[in-house]
Amino acid sequence: MKRLLISIIIFLFGFNTYAQIARESLLKNLTRKSQNGDTLLVHVFVPLCDNDNQGIVPVSRTLGNGLDLKNNLYWGAMYGVKTRLIKSANYRLVSSSNPSNPNVLERIVLHGSTSDSAPVKIVLDAYRGDRMESCLKDFLNESAGLTGTLKSDLVVFNGHNGLMDYPDLDPIYYKPSTKSKEVAVIGCVSYEYFKPYFLKAQVYPLLTTRGLMAPEGYVLEALLNSWIQLRSAAYIEEQVELSYNQYQKCGMKGARWLFKSGW
């Protein structure tokens, strides 16, 4: 028991030795890329809602079937991320495919543009609802810039906070020599759970949450609509809060408490 306690202390202290990345340099880099006409890349990880395999308050069998792309709460349902974004005037659906990754049921690619008319590519992966651990690891690895993943500027996790179900998930042990990037987790109490990993990965938490919430598509849509225009973190957070209140009727005070940008 004594050895276990010492290991936990070392583990937590190790996380706290990492500096908190600021957004200023990241935003300057994005602005430079946009002005040069370079493509900005967003990668979104969506573990499908799954009543049987995730620690969630159960929804209907149709919405909570983690293998049903068409009707899943977080993907193909009315407020799912795929449904919201392919109907948005800001994005154009380029492709829908079944990727080689056995954990992913569908990958869709959307195109948009910045205010400088630079291209924006958005890749969304729908993970099987019973493959939450794989989805989390892939998201964290890409956030840290590990090899074999997309070289994204913004990496987003959208769905049930799987770290609640996998509290012993292996942390990121090193930071490769790559440029830092922005990340977002649209899920319940995500700031508290993901902060240690983000410190270790040396990334900037553009959007996280303090409490329980519905990770539906209008939140991601508001985030992306503001981000591709290279707006400030405060502006992006406000747009997300306005959108969430519009659909959830929680009041702006509640929405402002729920969402958090930065450290």
C-alpha positions in Angstrom: 0.0 0.0 0.0 2.8 2.4 0.9 4.5 1.7 -2.5 1.2 2.4 -4.3 0.7 5.7 -2.5 4.2 6.8 -3.4 3.6 5.9 -7.1 0.4 8.0 -7.1 2.2 11.0 -5.6 5.0 10.7 -8.2 2.4 10.4 -10.9 0.5 13.5 -9.9 3.6 15.5 -9.2 5.0 14.6 -12.6 1.9 16.1 -14.3 2.2 19.3 -12.3 5.8 20.0 -13.4 4.6 20.8 -16.9 3.9 24.4 -17.9 0.5 25.5 -19.1 0.7 26.3 -22.8 -0.7 29.7 -23.8 -2.8 30.3 -26.9 -1.1 33.5 -28.3 1.6 31.7 -30.3 -0.8 29.0 -31.5 -3.3 31.6 -32.8 -0.5 33.5 -34.5 0.6 30.3 -36.3 -3.0 29.6 -37.4 -3.3 33.2 -38.7 0.0 32.9 -40.6 -1.2 29.6 -42.2 -4.5 31.1 -43.2 -2.9 34.2 -44.7 -0.5 32.0 -46.7 -3.5 29.9 -48.0 -2.3 26.8 -46.1 -4.9 24.2 -45.1 -6.1 24.1 -41.5 -6.9 20.6 -40.3 -9.4 19.6 -37.6 -9.8 16.0 -36.4 -12.9 15.1 -34.4 -13.2 11.8 -32.4 -16.8 10.7 -31.7 -17.4 7.6 -29.6 -21.0 6.7 -30.5 -23.4 6.8 -27.6 -23.8 3.3 -26.1 -26.2 2.3 -23.3 -24.5 -1.1 -22.8 -20.9 -0.2 -22.8 -20.7 3.4 -21.4 -21.4 4.8 -17.9 -24.2 7.1 -19.1 -27.8 7.7 -18.1 -29.5 5.4 -20.6 -31.3 6.9 -23.6 -33.6 5.1 -25.9 -32.4 1.9 -27.5 -32.3 3.5 -30.9 -30.3 6.6 -29.8 -28.0 4.5 -27.5 -27.0 1.7 -30.0 -23.3 2.2 -30.3 -23.2 0.4 -33.7 -26.1 2.4 -35.3 -24.6 5.2 -37.4 -27.9 6.4 -38.7 -29.8 6.9 -35.4 -27.0 7.4 -32.8 -27.5 10.3 -30.5 -24.0 11.7 -31.1 -23.8 11.0 -34.9 -26.8 10.5 -37.1 -29.7 11.7 -34.9 -31.3 15.1 -35.3 -28.7 16.8 -33.1 -25.8 14.5 -33.9 -22.5 15.9 -35.1 -22.7 14.4 -38.6 -26.3 15.6 -39.1 -25.6 19.1 -37.9 -22.4 19.7 -39.9 -23.5 18.3 -43.3 -26.5 20.5 -43.1 -24.5 23.6 -42.3 -24.0 26.3 -44.9 -20.4 26.7 -43.7 -19.2 23.2 -44.7 -19.3 20.9 -47.7 -19.4 17.2 -47.4 -16.5 15.8 -49.5 -16.5 12.1 -48.6 -17.9 9.4 -46.4 -16.0 6.2 -46.0 -15.5 3.0 -44.0 -11.8 3.4 -42.8 -9.4 0.6 -42.3 -9.4 1.2 -38.5 -11.7 -1.6 -37.1 -12.7 0.7 -34.3 -14.1 3.3 -36.6 -17.5 2.7 -38.3 -17.4 5.8 -40.6 -15.2 8.7 -41.5 -16.6 11.8 -43.1 -14.5 14.7 -44.5 -15.9 18.3 -44.7 -14.4 21.3 -46.3 -14.8 24.9 -45.2 -12.7 28.1 -45.3 -11.3 30.8 -43.1 -12.0 34.5 -43.4 -8.9 34.7 -45.6 -10.4 32.0 -47.8 -7.8 29.5 -46.8 -9.1 25.9 -46.9 -10.2 24.1 -43.8 -10.4 20.3 -43.7 -12.5 18.7 -41.0 -12.2 14.9 -40.4 -14.8 13.2 -38.2 -14.4 9.6 -37.1 -17.4 7.7 -35.6 -15.9 5.1 -33.2 -17.9 2.0 -32.2 -19.6 2.7 -28.8 -17.9 -0.4 -27.3 -14.4 0.9 -28.3 -14.2 3.9 -26.0 -10.8 3.0 -24.7 -9.3 2.9 -28.2 -11.0 6.2 -29.0 -9.6 7.9 -25.9 -6.1 6.6 -26.6 -6.2 7.7 -30.3 -7.5 11.1 -29.3 -4.8 11.6 -26.6 -2.0 10.3 -28.9 -3.0 12.7 -31.7 -3.3 15.6 -29.2 0.3 14.9 -28.1 1.5 14.8 -31.7 2.6 11.1 -31.7 3.5 9.6 -35.0 1.1 7.8 -37.2 -1.8 10.3 -36.7 -3.1 13.3 -38.6 -1.1 16.5 -38.2 -4.1 18.4 -36.9 -4.3 22.0 -35.8 -7.3 21.3 -33.6 -8.2 17.9 -32.1 -11.7 17.4 -30.6 -13.2 14.6 -28.5 -17.1 14.7 -28.6 -19.1 12.3 -26.6 -19.3 10.6 -23.2 -16.3 11.4 -21.0 -14.7 7.9 -21.2 -12.1 8.7 -18.6 -14.9 8.3 -16.0 -15.0 4.6 -17.1 -11.3 4.2 -17.6 -9.7 6.1 -14.7 -6.5 4.0 -15.0 -5.9 4.8 -18.7 -2.2 5.0 -19.4 -1.1 8.6 -19.4 1.1 10.1 -22.1 4.7 9.7 -21.0 6.6 12.0 -23.3 6.1 14.9 -25.6 7.6 14.5 -29.1 9.4 17.4 -30.7 6.3 18.7 -32.5 4.5 22.0 -32.4 1.8 22.3 -29.7 -1.8 22.4 -30.8 -5.3 23.2 -29.6 -7.7 20.6 -28.2 -11.3 20.5 -27.0 -13.4 17.9 -25.1 -17.1 18.2 -25.5 -18.3 15.9 -22.7 -19.2 15.9 -19.0 -16.7 17.4 -16.5 -14.0 17.2 -19.1 -11.6 19.9 -17.7 -11.1 18.1 -14.4 -10.5 14.7 -16.0 -8.4 15.7 -19.1 -6.3 18.5 -17.6 -3.4 16.3 -16.4 -3.2 14.7 -19.9 -3.2 18.1 -21.6 -0.4 19.3 -19.4 1.7 16.3 -20.2 1.0 16.6 -23.9 1.7 20.4 -23.8 -1.5 21.4 -25.7 -3.9 24.3 -25.1 -7.5 23.4 -23.9 -9.6 25.6 -26.2 -12.9 24.2 -24.8 -13.7 22.0 -21.9 -16.6 21.7 -19.4 -17.0 21.9 -15.6 -20.2 19.9 -15.2 -22.6 17.4 -16.8 -23.8 18.3 -20.3 -25.3 17.0 -23.6 -22.5 16.6 -26.1 -24.7 17.2 -29.2 -23.8 18.6 -32.5 -24.7 22.2 -32.1 -21.9 22.6 -29.5 -19.3 21.4 -32.0 -20.8 23.4 -34.8 -20.6 26.6 -32.7 -17.0 25.8 -31.8 -15.9 25.2 -35.4 -17.8 28.1 -36.9 -15.8 30.5 -34.6 -12.5 28.7 -34.7 -12.2 28.7 -38.5 -12.6 32.4 -38.4 -9.6 32.6 -36.1 -11.5 34.3 -33.3 -10.4 34.7 -29.7 -10.9 32.0 -27.1 -13.3 34.2 -25.2 -15.4 34.7 -28.4 -15.4 31.0 -29.2 -16.5 30.2 -25.7 -19.3 32.8 -25.8 -20.7 31.4 -29.1 -20.7 27.9 -27.7 -22.6 29.1 -24.6 -25.1 30.9 -26.7 -25.7 27.9 -28.8 -26.0 25.6 -25.8 -28.5 27.8 -24.1 -30.5 28.1 -27.3 -31.1 24.3 -27.3 -30.9 23.4 -23.7 -32.7 26.4 -22.2 -30.3 26.3 -19.2 -29.9 30.1 -18.9 -26.8 32.0 -19.9 -25.5 31.9 -16.3 -25.6 28.2 -16.3 -24.0 28.0 -19.8 -21.2 30.3 -18.8 -20.5 28.2 -15.8 -20.5 25.0 -17.7 -18.0 25.8 -20.5 -14.4 26.8 -20.0 -11.7 28.0 -22.4 -8.1 27.8 -21.3 -6.6 26.8 -18.0 
